[in-house]
């Protein structure tokens, strides 16, 4: 039993997948790693240091997600206090989801 109270409203699925993202109002794409995903958001690991409240545009393609392409707008709501492999961890809440955005 964990030594903390779980506050999440959604179940998370652990997944280690590459992700691309850009910070709102910026065109440059950055690389990151998705640590988990749920109905409410994702855990993003990246080398870029970002503050809580930052809006991100996420571009996710993962074979582990049944080859689903997903684009999303998300807001950083939490910074993980421990770094992982030199990366910062961010709890991101989905604001908008676009499933298979390039499907015809």
N, CA, C and O of each residue as an XYZ file, in Angstrom:
416
protein
N       0.846     -1.184      0.000
C       0.000      0.000      0.000
C       0.888      1.243      0.000
O       1.806      1.347      0.814
N       0.619      2.192     -0.914
C       1.470      3.379     -0.978
C       1.340      4.228      0.276
O       0.319      4.195      0.961
N       2.401      4.999      0.569
C       2.413      5.862      1.731
C       1.856      7.243      1.438
O       2.260      8.218      2.072
N       0.941      7.342      0.493
C       0.343      8.620      0.131
C      -1.104      8.396     -0.272
O      -1.520      7.259     -0.490
N      -1.868      9.468     -0.371
C      -3.258      9.386     -0.800
C      -3.315      9.677     -2.293
O      -2.843     10.720     -2.744
N      -3.894      8.751     -3.061
C      -4.023      8.919     -4.507
C      -5.098      9.960     -4.797
O      -6.240      9.816     -4.360
N      -4.733     11.016     -5.538
C      -5.668     12.098     -5.848
C      -6.180     12.035     -7.283
O      -7.075     12.796     -7.649
N      -5.636     11.156     -8.087
C      -6.043     11.091     -9.492
C      -7.474     10.595     -9.620
O      -7.913      9.716     -8.878
N      -8.192     11.176    -10.575
C      -9.553     10.735    -10.867
C      -9.566      9.692    -11.973
O     -10.581      9.026    -12.175
N      -8.454      9.533    -12.699
C      -8.401      8.630    -13.835
C      -7.282      7.612    -13.648
O      -6.240      7.922    -13.071
N      -7.504      6.406    -14.138
C      -6.488      5.361    -14.098
C      -5.403      5.701    -15.106
O      -5.698      6.187    -16.198
N      -4.158      5.452    -14.750
C      -3.027      5.702    -15.646
C      -2.477      4.381    -16.158
O      -2.460      3.386    -15.434
N      -2.031      4.373    -17.401
C      -1.372      3.222    -17.999
C       0.092      3.575    -18.187
O       0.419      4.544    -18.871
N       0.978      2.785    -17.576
C       2.414      3.007    -17.734
C       2.792      2.707    -19.178
O       2.453      1.650    -19.710
N       3.488      3.630    -19.802
C       3.906      3.454    -21.193
C       5.162      4.291    -21.413
O       5.267      5.417    -20.928
N       6.088      3.735    -22.134
C       7.341      4.426    -22.415
C       7.385      4.670    -23.919
O       7.811      3.801    -24.680
N       6.947      5.842    -24.342
C       6.856      6.137    -25.770
C       7.429      7.518    -26.058
O       7.307      8.440    -25.251
N       8.051      7.642    -27.219
C       8.575      8.943    -27.650
C       7.405      9.878    -27.936
O       6.337      9.454    -28.378
N       7.634     11.146    -27.676
C       6.603     12.148    -27.898
C       7.283     13.424    -28.393
O       8.404     13.737    -27.991
N       6.604     14.146    -29.258
C       7.078     15.457    -29.679
C       6.111     16.485    -29.111
O       4.915     16.226    -28.978
N       6.640     17.646    -28.781
C       5.779     18.692    -28.240
C       6.352     20.051    -28.598
O       7.538     20.194    -28.896
N       5.483     21.033    -28.560
C       5.924     22.419    -28.675
C       5.228     23.212    -27.580
O       4.115     22.891    -27.163
N       5.898     24.237    -27.136
C       5.319     25.140    -26.152
C       4.392     26.082    -26.908
O       4.716     26.512    -28.015
N       3.245     26.406    -26.325
C       2.294     27.316    -26.971
C       3.003     28.593    -27.397
O       3.879     29.094    -26.692
N       2.621     29.109    -28.545
C       3.194     30.338    -29.108
C       4.640     30.177    -29.562
O       5.338     31.172    -29.762
N       5.100     28.939    -29.728
C       6.447     28.674    -30.247
C       6.332     27.591    -31.318
O       5.487     26.701    -31.221
N       7.176     27.672    -32.326
C       7.102     26.715    -33.422
C       8.058     25.543    -33.267
O       7.860     24.505    -33.900
N       9.085     25.681    -32.447
C      10.109     24.650    -32.328
C       9.564     23.389    -31.656
O       8.937     23.455    -30.598
N       9.817     22.233    -32.293
C       9.422     20.949    -31.715
C      10.525     20.430    -30.816
O      11.709     20.561    -31.126
N      10.129     19.842    -29.706
C      11.054     19.234    -28.758
C      10.709     17.760    -28.630
O       9.587     17.345    -28.920
N      11.686     16.974    -28.193
C      11.484     15.544    -27.976
C      11.315     15.280    -26.489
O      11.932     15.943    -25.655
N      10.483     14.318    -26.169
C      10.294     13.901    -24.791
C       9.910     12.434    -24.749
O       9.841     11.765    -25.780
N       9.662     11.949    -23.554
C       9.242     10.564    -23.352
C       7.981     10.586    -22.497
O       7.925     11.257    -21.466
N       6.975      9.844    -22.939
C       5.755      9.717    -22.166
C       5.947      8.605    -21.141
O       6.308      7.485    -21.501
N       5.709      8.908    -19.868
C       5.858      7.909    -18.811
C       4.574      7.150    -18.547
O       4.605      5.958    -18.243
N       3.435      7.839    -18.663
C       2.138      7.190    -18.537
C       1.084      8.078    -19.173
O       1.319      9.249    -19.469
N      -0.097      7.479    -19.377
C      -1.204      8.205    -19.996
C      -2.494      7.745    -19.341
O      -2.622      6.587    -18.944
N      -3.439      8.648    -19.233
C      -4.764      8.348    -18.707
C      -5.778      9.248    -19.390
O      -5.420     10.062    -20.241
N      -7.033      9.104    -19.021
C      -8.072      9.927    -19.627
C      -7.860     11.412    -19.370
O      -8.284     12.252    -20.164
N      -7.204     11.732    -18.260
C      -7.047     13.133    -17.897
C      -5.762     13.789    -18.339
O      -5.670     15.017    -18.352
N      -4.733     12.972    -18.714
C      -3.472     13.580    -19.107
C      -2.333     12.590    -19.202
O      -2.548     11.380    -19.264
N      -1.107     13.117    -19.213
C       0.085     12.279    -19.338
C       1.161     12.744    -18.361
O       1.108     13.842    -17.807
N       2.135     11.863    -18.176
C       3.381     12.225    -17.515
C       4.416     12.360    -18.615
O       4.690     11.397    -19.331
N       4.992     13.542    -18.758
C       5.974     13.847    -19.799
C       7.343     14.033    -19.166
O       7.488     14.784    -18.202
N       8.355     13.347    -19.708
C       9.752     13.519    -19.289
C      10.490     14.224    -20.414
O      10.450     13.770    -21.557
N      11.171     15.339    -20.103
C      11.903     16.090    -21.112
C      13.104     16.793    -20.486
O      13.135     17.038    -19.280
N      14.078     17.107    -21.311
C      15.269     17.811    -20.831
C      15.009     19.300    -20.636
O      15.805     19.986    -19.996
N      13.922     19.800    -21.173
C      13.593     21.222    -21.086
C      12.919     21.526    -19.744
O      11.984     20.835    -19.339
N      13.401     22.559    -19.065
C      12.787     22.975    -17.805
C      11.630     23.925    -18.104
O      11.802     24.941    -18.777
N      10.450     23.578    -17.595
C       9.232     24.336    -17.876
C       8.469     24.612    -16.579
O       8.508     23.793    -15.661
N       7.780     25.745    -16.490
C       7.019     26.043    -15.272
C       5.596     25.471    -15.308
O       5.039     25.214    -16.375
N       5.031     25.280    -14.122
C       3.621     24.911    -14.003
C       2.794     25.997    -14.684
O       3.102     27.184    -14.578
N       1.743     25.578    -15.382
C       0.883     26.520    -16.093
C       1.209     26.647    -17.567
O       0.444     27.252    -18.318
N       2.349     26.081    -18.001
C       2.740     26.137    -19.413
C       1.783     25.297    -20.255
O       1.455     24.170    -19.887
N       1.336     25.846    -21.386
C       0.497     25.108    -22.326
C       1.385     24.469    -23.380
O       2.264     25.118    -23.947
N       1.143     23.178    -23.637
C       1.921     22.410    -24.607
C       1.011     21.851    -25.688
O      -0.155     21.546    -25.440
N       1.559     21.722    -26.892
C       0.908     20.984    -27.964
C       1.663     19.675    -28.095
O       2.865     19.678    -28.361
N       0.974     18.552    -27.912
C       1.593     17.230    -27.892
C       1.284     16.477    -29.172
O       0.175     16.553    -29.700
N       2.281     15.744    -29.668
C       2.143     14.920    -30.863
C       2.608     13.519    -30.493
O       3.803     13.285    -30.313
N       1.667     12.586    -30.379
C       1.951     11.241    -29.880
C       1.654     10.225    -30.968
O       0.576     10.238    -31.562
N       2.610      9.348    -31.226
C       2.387      8.190    -32.093
C       3.111      7.025    -31.444
O       4.327      7.063    -31.258
N       2.358      5.995    -31.103
C       2.956      4.869    -30.400
C       2.334      3.565    -30.846
O       1.111      3.436    -30.886
N       3.178      2.591    -31.186
C       2.682      1.256    -31.502
C       2.009      0.632    -30.286
O       1.108     -0.195    -30.431
N       2.442      1.023    -29.079
C       1.838      0.497    -27.858
C       0.408      0.991    -27.677
O      -0.360      0.395    -26.922
N       0.051      2.054    -28.347
C      -1.306      2.594    -28.274
C      -2.109      2.189    -29.509
O      -2.943      2.954    -29.993
N      -1.855      0.985    -30.014
C      -2.577      0.432    -31.164
C      -2.435      1.324    -32.394
O      -3.392      1.527    -33.141
N      -1.234      1.848    -32.593
C      -0.908      2.690    -33.741
C      -1.819      3.912    -33.860
O      -2.102      4.382    -34.962
N      -2.259      4.405    -32.744
C      -3.093      5.604    -32.718
C      -2.200      6.836    -32.779
O      -1.190      6.922    -32.081
N      -2.578      7.773    -33.611
C      -1.938      9.082    -33.595
C      -2.828      9.987    -32.768
O      -4.050      9.990    -32.915
N      -2.205     10.742    -31.910
C      -2.962     11.609    -31.023
C      -2.277     12.961    -30.968
O      -1.067     13.050    -30.763
N      -3.048     13.994    -31.150
C      -2.558     15.343    -30.907
C      -3.397     15.905    -29.780
O      -4.598     15.646    -29.695
N      -2.762     16.671    -28.921
C      -3.470     17.199    -27.767
C      -2.901     18.542    -27.355
O      -1.738     18.855    -27.611
N      -3.737     19.312    -26.722
C      -3.303     20.502    -26.013
C      -3.362     20.140    -24.540
O      -4.362     19.597    -24.070
N      -2.293     20.439    -23.806
C      -2.235     20.079    -22.389
C      -1.571     21.200    -21.600
O      -0.807     21.998    -22.143
N      -1.877     21.242    -20.322
C      -1.295     22.224    -19.414
C      -0.499     21.505    -18.337
O      -0.968     20.525    -17.759
N       0.706     21.994    -18.070
C       1.511     21.425    -16.987
C       0.870     21.822    -15.663
O       0.702     23.005    -15.366
N       0.511     20.799    -14.865
C      -0.134     21.062    -13.577
C       0.740     20.644    -12.398
O       0.457     20.987    -11.250
N       1.808     19.898    -12.694
C       2.663     19.402    -11.617
C       4.055     19.137    -12.153
O       4.212     18.657    -13.276
N       5.069     19.447    -11.355
C       6.455     19.127    -11.694
C       6.905     18.016    -10.760
O       6.787     18.139     -9.541
N       7.424     16.923    -11.334
C       7.921     15.810    -10.529
C       9.193     16.270     -9.824
O      10.086     16.809    -10.478
N       9.301     16.075     -8.515
C      10.472     16.571     -7.789
C      11.766     15.819     -8.097
O      12.854     16.340     -7.851
N      11.661     14.602     -8.632
C      12.856     13.804     -8.927
C      13.093     13.769    -10.432
O      12.166     13.533    -11.207
N      14.337     14.004    -10.843
C      14.686     13.889    -12.259
C      14.889     12.413    -12.600
O      15.221     11.606    -11.732
N      14.689     12.072    -13.866
C      14.870     10.704    -14.343
C      15.759     10.761    -15.575
O      15.384     11.347    -16.590
N      16.930     10.157    -15.489
C      17.880     10.161    -16.609
C      18.158     11.580    -17.105
O      18.274     11.808    -18.309
N      18.263     12.525    -16.183
C      18.547     13.908    -16.548
C      17.360     14.672    -17.086
O      17.510     15.799    -17.559
N      16.177     14.077    -17.022
C      14.974     14.734    -17.543
C      14.078     15.217    -16.407
O      14.057     14.646    -15.317
N      13.343     16.281    -16.696
C      12.330     16.796    -15.785
C      11.022     16.064    -16.064
O      10.725     15.744    -17.215
N      10.244     15.798    -15.027
C       8.948     15.137    -15.186
C       7.809     16.115    -14.962
O       7.819     16.889    -14.004
N       6.818     16.072    -15.863
C       5.689     16.996    -15.783
C       4.372     16.246    -15.875
O       4.143     15.482    -16.813
N       3.508     16.470    -14.893
C       2.137     15.991    -14.982
C       1.356     16.988    -15.808
O       1.253     18.161    -15.449
N       0.800     16.517    -16.924
C       0.099     17.402    -17.859
C      -1.373     17.008    -17.960
O      -1.692     15.834    -18.146
N      -2.258     17.977    -17.839
C      -3.696     17.746    -17.952
C      -4.143     18.070    -19.378
O      -3.847     19.144    -19.901
N      -4.861     17.129    -20.001
C      -5.391     17.374    -21.335
C      -6.426     18.491    -21.292
O      -7.296     18.521    -20.421
N      -6.313     19.410    -22.251
C      -7.312     20.459    -22.439
C      -8.171     20.144    -23.659
O      -9.368     20.434    -23.676
N      -7.549     19.545    -24.689
C      -8.255     19.151    -25.910
C      -7.513     17.982    -26.533
O      -6.283     17.942    -26.508
N      -8.257     17.020    -27.097
C      -7.681     15.839    -27.747
C      -8.148     15.775    -29.188
O      -9.298     16.085    -29.498
N      -7.240     15.368    -30.066
C      -7.545     15.202    -31.483
C      -7.070     13.817    -31.874
O      -5.880     13.626    -32.123
N      -7.975     12.840    -31.936
C      -7.648     11.450    -32.215
C      -7.495     11.231    -33.715
O      -8.373     11.605    -34.492
N      -6.367     10.618    -34.129
C      -6.077     10.359    -35.545
C      -6.327     11.604    -36.400
O      -7.154     11.570    -37.311
N      -5.627     12.692    -36.116
C      -5.907     13.969    -36.778
C      -5.673     13.973    -38.279
O      -6.232     14.811    -38.987
N      -4.859     13.052    -38.777
C      -4.541     13.051    -40.206
C      -5.288     11.970    -40.968
O      -5.012     11.749    -42.148
N      -6.234     11.285    -40.315
C      -7.010     10.233    -40.982
C      -7.958     10.882    -41.984
O      -8.561     11.920    -41.710
N      -8.076     10.260    -43.127
C      -8.925     10.842    -44.159
C     -10.225     10.226    -44.132
O     -11.093     10.580    -44.930
